[in-house]
């Protein structure tokens, strides 16, 4: 049951991969979907992750430490990816720079997303099921919605780089399975640690997600969707907040 819930939350990766493989999505529509997902994630961070982390932290420094730790790890990892990406391109003069640039920009950030975005979200989902005995609908919705445009955008880039359909779908399915296993990890392993460390984990996920939103998802969504992206972001926030407040 726990594994299936975790798989459901990230199944939009596979769904987005399927849609992206067989249909060409309009860039403006993609940007607006990304804006909706960004709004849903902002709400989930505010009303589920950080708020609960502060309550569990009991006035300690664990929540604020987790927020900054998640942000710092994301920043350092992103910087390392950019550094090694430049090193690879500089050291490979015989390779097609556009193709190599696509590979660096697409594949490695997906791995970073697994480590710093997908896995913490899935762990938190499992922790919530352990603590409350039920699924956090707002987090489930936010994760599902935010993953869909990410998969659509990634699939479009991979298609342009010459990836086969099988390779694309295998990648998304592998990421989904890893995140589903992280949900089990959150339920069975992290649920037995002290509540202060649970607050740290939740805040860590929140910090990493906020960095991802500010550095990647929101700029890209505005670039594709234009000014109406802001309206979709507000709509995503309202929908996710409504789920969070009604289930509280």
C-alpha positions as CSV (number, residue, x, y, z in Angstrom):
1,X,0.0,0.0,0.0
2,X,2.7,2.5,1.0
3,X,4.8,1.6,-2.1
4,X,1.8,2.0,-4.3
5,X,1.0,5.5,-2.8
6,X,4.6,6.5,-3.4
7,X,4.4,5.2,-7.0
8,X,1.2,7.0,-7.6
9,X,2.7,10.3,-6.5
10,X,5.5,10.1,-9.1
11,X,3.5,8.2,-11.8
12,X,3.1,11.6,-13.5
13,X,6.8,11.2,-14.6
14,X,5.9,8.2,-16.7
15,X,2.6,9.8,-17.8
16,X,4.5,13.0,-18.8
17,X,7.1,10.8,-20.6
18,X,4.3,9.0,-22.6
19,X,2.6,12.3,-23.5
20,X,5.9,13.9,-24.5
21,X,6.9,10.9,-26.6
22,X,3.7,10.7,-28.7
23,X,2.5,14.3,-28.8
24,X,4.2,17.6,-29.2
25,X,3.1,19.9,-26.4
26,X,2.8,23.6,-27.1
27,X,5.5,25.5,-25.2
28,X,3.0,28.1,-23.9
29,X,0.8,25.3,-22.5
30,X,3.8,23.6,-21.0
31,X,4.9,26.8,-19.3
32,X,1.4,27.3,-17.8
33,X,1.3,23.7,-16.5
34,X,4.7,24.3,-15.0
35,X,3.4,27.4,-13.3
36,X,0.5,25.5,-11.8
37,X,2.9,22.9,-10.5
38,X,5.2,25.5,-9.0
39,X,2.2,27.1,-7.1
40,X,1.2,23.7,-5.8
41,X,4.7,23.0,-4.6
42,X,5.0,26.4,-2.9
43,X,1.8,25.7,-1.0
44,X,2.9,22.2,0.0
45,X,6.2,23.6,1.3
46,X,4.5,26.3,3.3
47,X,1.5,24.4,4.7
48,X,2.8,20.8,5.0
49,X,6.6,20.7,5.1
50,X,7.8,23.8,6.9
51,X,4.8,24.4,9.1
52,X,4.9,20.8,10.4
53,X,8.6,20.9,10.7
54,X,8.4,24.0,13.0
55,X,5.7,22.3,15.1
56,X,7.8,19.1,15.4
57,X,11.0,21.0,16.1
58,X,9.5,22.4,19.3
59,X,11.4,25.7,19.2
60,X,14.7,24.1,18.3
61,X,17.1,25.0,15.5
62,X,16.3,21.8,13.5
63,X,13.8,23.3,11.1
64,X,15.8,26.4,10.1
65,X,18.9,24.2,9.9
66,X,17.1,21.8,7.6
67,X,15.9,24.6,5.4
68,X,19.4,26.0,4.9
69,X,20.9,22.5,4.6
70,X,18.5,21.6,1.8
71,X,19.2,24.9,0.0
72,X,23.0,24.6,0.4
73,X,23.2,21.0,-0.8
74,X,21.1,21.9,-3.9
75,X,23.2,24.9,-4.6
76,X,26.5,23.0,-4.3
77,X,25.2,20.1,-6.3
78,X,23.9,22.4,-9.0
79,X,27.3,24.2,-9.1
80,X,29.2,21.0,-9.4
81,X,27.0,19.9,-12.3
82,X,27.6,23.2,-14.1
83,X,31.3,23.0,-13.4
84,X,31.7,19.4,-14.7
85,X,29.4,20.2,-17.6
86,X,31.8,23.0,-18.7
87,X,34.8,20.7,-18.2
88,X,33.3,17.9,-20.3
89,X,32.4,20.4,-23.2
90,X,35.8,22.0,-23.0
91,X,37.6,18.6,-23.1
92,X,35.6,17.2,-26.0
93,X,36.3,19.4,-29.0
94,X,35.4,16.6,-31.5
95,X,31.9,16.1,-30.1
96,X,28.9,18.1,-31.3
97,X,28.6,20.8,-28.7
98,X,24.8,21.2,-29.0
99,X,24.2,17.5,-28.5
100,X,26.6,17.3,-25.6
101,X,25.1,20.4,-24.1
102,X,21.6,18.8,-24.2
103,X,22.9,15.6,-22.6
104,X,24.6,17.6,-19.7
105,X,21.5,19.8,-19.2
106,X,19.0,17.0,-19.3
107,X,20.4,13.8,-17.8
108,X,22.4,15.0,-14.8
109,X,19.8,17.5,-13.5
110,X,17.3,14.6,-13.5
111,X,19.6,12.6,-11.2
112,X,20.0,15.7,-9.0
113,X,16.2,16.0,-8.9
114,X,15.9,12.4,-7.7
115,X,18.4,13.0,-4.9
116,X,17.3,16.5,-3.7
117,X,13.7,16.8,-4.9
118,X,12.0,13.4,-5.6
119,X,13.5,11.4,-2.7
120,X,12.9,13.9,0.1
121,X,9.4,14.5,-1.1
122,X,8.8,10.7,-1.1
123,X,10.3,10.3,2.3
124,X,8.1,13.0,3.7
125,X,5.1,11.4,2.1
126,X,6.0,8.1,3.9
127,X,6.6,9.9,7.2
128,X,3.2,11.6,6.9
129,X,1.5,8.2,6.4
130,X,3.2,6.9,9.5
131,X,2.4,9.9,11.7
132,X,-1.2,10.6,10.6
133,X,-2.2,7.1,9.4
134,X,-3.3,8.7,6.0
135,X,-2.0,10.2,2.9
136,X,-1.3,14.0,2.8
137,X,-3.5,14.9,-0.2
138,X,-1.9,18.3,-0.7
139,X,1.6,16.8,-0.9
140,X,0.4,14.0,-3.1
141,X,-1.3,16.5,-5.5
142,X,1.7,18.9,-5.5
143,X,4.2,16.2,-6.2
144,X,2.1,14.7,-9.0
145,X,1.3,18.0,-10.7
146,X,4.9,19.3,-10.5
147,X,6.4,16.2,-11.9
148,X,4.2,16.2,-15.0
149,X,5.6,19.3,-16.7
150,X,9.1,18.3,-15.7
151,X,8.7,15.0,-17.5
152,X,7.1,16.8,-20.5
153,X,10.0,19.3,-20.8
154,X,12.6,16.6,-20.2
155,X,11.1,14.3,-22.8
156,X,10.9,17.0,-25.4
157,X,14.6,17.7,-24.9
158,X,15.6,14.0,-25.0
159,X,13.6,13.6,-28.2
160,X,15.5,16.5,-29.8
161,X,18.7,14.9,-28.7
162,X,17.9,11.6,-30.4
163,X,16.9,9.5,-27.4
164,X,14.7,6.4,-28.3
165,X,11.2,6.0,-26.8
166,X,12.3,2.9,-24.9
167,X,15.3,4.8,-23.3
168,X,13.2,7.8,-22.3
169,X,10.4,5.7,-20.7
170,X,12.9,3.4,-19.0
171,X,14.6,6.5,-17.4
172,X,11.3,7.9,-16.1
173,X,10.1,4.5,-14.8
174,X,13.4,4.0,-13.0
175,X,13.1,7.4,-11.3
176,X,9.5,6.6,-10.3
177,X,10.5,3.3,-8.8
178,X,13.4,4.9,-6.8
179,X,11.1,7.5,-5.4
180,X,8.4,4.9,-4.5
181,X,11.1,3.0,-2.6
182,X,12.0,6.2,-0.8
183,X,8.4,6.4,0.4
184,X,8.8,3.0,2.0
185,X,12.1,4.2,3.5
186,X,10.3,7.2,5.0
187,X,7.6,5.0,6.5
188,X,9.8,2.2,7.9
189,X,13.2,3.8,8.7
190,X,12.9,7.5,9.3
191,X,9.7,7.1,11.2
192,X,11.7,5.7,14.1
193,X,14.1,8.6,14.5
194,X,13.6,11.5,17.0
195,X,10.9,14.0,16.0
196,X,13.5,16.8,15.9
197,X,15.3,14.9,13.1
198,X,12.0,14.4,11.3
199,X,11.5,18.1,11.4
200,X,15.0,18.5,9.9
201,X,14.2,16.1,7.1
202,X,10.9,17.9,6.3
203,X,12.6,21.3,6.3
204,X,15.5,19.9,4.2
205,X,13.0,18.8,1.5
206,X,11.4,22.2,1.7
207,X,14.7,24.1,1.3
208,X,15.7,21.9,-1.7
209,X,12.3,22.3,-3.4
210,X,12.4,26.1,-2.9
211,X,15.8,26.3,-4.5
212,X,14.6,24.1,-7.4
213,X,11.6,26.4,-7.9
214,X,13.5,29.6,-7.8
215,X,16.5,28.5,-10.0
216,X,14.8,26.2,-12.5
217,X,11.1,25.6,-12.6
218,X,9.7,29.1,-12.2
219,X,12.1,30.9,-14.6
220,X,11.5,28.2,-17.2
221,X,7.7,28.3,-16.8
222,X,7.7,32.1,-17.3
223,X,10.0,31.8,-20.3
224,X,7.5,29.3,-22.0
225,X,4.2,30.6,-20.7
226,X,4.6,34.3,-20.4
227,X,2.6,36.5,-18.0
228,X,-0.3,34.1,-17.7
229,X,2.1,31.7,-15.9
230,X,1.6,33.9,-12.8
231,X,-2.1,33.3,-12.9
232,X,-1.6,29.6,-13.1
233,X,0.9,29.7,-10.2
234,X,-1.7,31.4,-8.0
235,X,-4.3,28.8,-9.1
236,X,-1.9,26.0,-8.3
237,X,-1.2,27.5,-4.9
238,X,-5.0,27.9,-4.1
239,X,-5.8,24.4,-5.1
240,X,-3.0,22.8,-3.1
241,X,-3.7,25.1,-0.1
242,X,-7.4,24.2,-0.2
243,X,-6.5,20.5,0.0
244,X,-4.1,21.2,2.9
245,X,-6.5,23.3,4.9
246,X,-9.6,21.0,4.4
247,X,-7.6,17.9,5.4
248,X,-6.0,19.6,8.5
